[in-house]
Amino acid sequence: MNYKAYAAKSKFEDADTKNRALLDIGAGSLQISIFDKQNLIQTQNLPIGAVRIRDYLAKYGADTVALENIMEEFVSNFIEEFRNLFINDKDIKSIIAIGDGIANLKKVGPELNITDKITRDQFRVLYHKVVETTPEVLSEKYGVPYERATLMLPMAIIYQSFLDNSRAEDIITPDVTFCDGIVADYMDKNGTLLLNKNFDEDIIASANSIAKKYKVNRKHTQNVTQNALDIFDSFKSVHGLGRRERLQLQIAAMLHSCGKFVNMNVGTMMSYHIIMSTEILGLSHKEREEIANIVKFNEYYLPSQTKAQVSLMTADYMKVAKLASILRLADVLDKSHRQKISDMKFSFKDYVLTMTVDTLNDITLEAGVFKTKTELFRKVFGVKPV
């Protein structure tokens, strides 16, 4: 949500080509999103939120004069691991700091005349001031509510640690609050956010990054993805699903075989666990859970709604059933992984969905297995695919 607000306020689509890291510090976690130029390529949540750090570590450092040293060690451990795993080969030029915390930190250095950007040297000055000043004095001197003043040290440590572990030249500080994020997210979902940026492209780019990480067969997944979207578009009047569900199907198709990297014998279940465990900026937990189950039931038997509800948790059963049945057909059309079928035409009449294929290849395997994968589709839609 905060990212949408930042994009709307700063005209993100007109930004330069520098690689950036967006840091959103919450109470219990830190969300880091890495952008390769303007494309989102990685999102991770780290358990080092400002309140968590303050409350968890205060009991260990309350009787010492070096609480900041304990905090630095605790935070640096997470930031260094993130750097080694995700940004070692990325030349991060700027940090985008979102939230009220960075605005409070800027108040500590009025003599620096900071506007919308903090240089490395300027932040070092702010950092030392926060380290050397008690929350009581910060609150009284700079007009920061006391509760928020107690969070300034852990926030400053997070930003400083990220600066130390990257090549970032500065911290961009857009005037974006949590409330701005709620408004921007609401406007985007209702089609009233006047911005040329397509946030779905960020979600797709993030999924592409996951697929690349787990070395999926790109030609196969691209073929399956196109097949799935073509089938989805061919009978919209029947399935009643919209743009967001189409995007979920696309992500599921892109990631349906990523688990083979972990274990080829149970690749589908591994794919499920990878998707459930990987943050994708722009997708809610419920949407990600639905995508994971679409992938799972692409191969596994889908039980009745009553029996499946325990494993589905918050996922919508009918949405999972509809999209999994489409993915099954799309996947089997490239059963040989040789992309024999790349051009299909569709006709829908009398609840029969006919797919006409032009190909010079022998598709005996695909055609034969196709007949065994239509049962779920027929049960869900009442439509016979031919």
Stockholm file with secondary structure:
# STOCKHOLM 1.0

chainA/1-386         MNYKAYAAKSKFEDADTKNRALLDIGAGSLQISIFDKQNLIQTQNLPIGAVRIRDYLAKYGADTVALENIMEEFVSNFIEEFRNLFINDKDIKSIIAIGDGIANLKKVGPELNITDKITRDQFRVLYHKVVETTPEVLSEKYGVPYERATLMLPMAIIYQSFLDNSRAEDIITPDVTFCDGIVADYMDKNGTLLLNKNFDEDIIASANSIAKKYKVNRKHTQNVTQNALDIFDSFKSVHGLGRRERLQLQIAAMLHSCGKFVNMNVGTMMSYHIIMSTEILGLSHKEREEIANIVKFNEYYLPSQTKAQVSLMTADYMKVAKLASILRLADVLDKSHRQKISDMKFSFKDYVLTMTVDTLNDITLEAGVFKTKTELFRKVFGVKPV
#=GR chainA/1-386 SS CHHHHHHHHHTGGGCCSCEEEEEEECSSCEEEEEEETTEEEEEEEESCCHHHHHHHHHHHHTTSSCHHHHHHHHHHHHHHHHIIIIITTCCEEEEEEESHHHHHHHHTCGGGCCSSEEEHHHHHHHHHHHHHSCHHHHHHHHTCCHHHHTTHHHHHHHHHHHHHTSCCCEEECCCCCHHHHHHHHHHHHTTCCCCSCCHHHHHHHHHHHHHHHTTCCHHHHHHHHHHHHHHHHHTHHHHCCCHHHHHHHHHHHHHTTGGGGTCSTTHHHHHHHHHHHSCCTTCCHHHHHHHHHHHHHHHSCCCCHHHHHHHHTTSCHHHHHHHHHHHHHHHHTTTTSSCCCCCEEEEEETTEEEEEECCSSCCHHHHHHHGGGCHHHHHHHSCEEC
#=GC SS_cons         CHHHHHHHHHTGGGCCSCEEEEEEECSSCEEEEEEETTEEEEEEEESCCHHHHHHHHHHHHTTSSCHHHHHHHHHHHHHHHHIIIIITTCCEEEEEEESHHHHHHHHTCGGGCCSSEEEHHHHHHHHHHHHHSCHHHHHHHHTCCHHHHTTHHHHHHHHHHHHHTSCCCEEECCCCCHHHHHHHHHHHHTTCCCCSCCHHHHHHHHHHHHHHHTTCCHHHHHHHHHHHHHHHHHTHHHHCCCHHHHHHHHHHHHHTTGGGGTCSTTHHHHHHHHHHHSCCTTCCHHHHHHHHHHHHHHHSCCCCHHHHHHHHTTSCHHHHHHHHHHHHHHHHTTTTSSCCCCCEEEEEETTEEEEEECCSSCCHHHHHHHGGGCHHHHHHHSCEEC
//
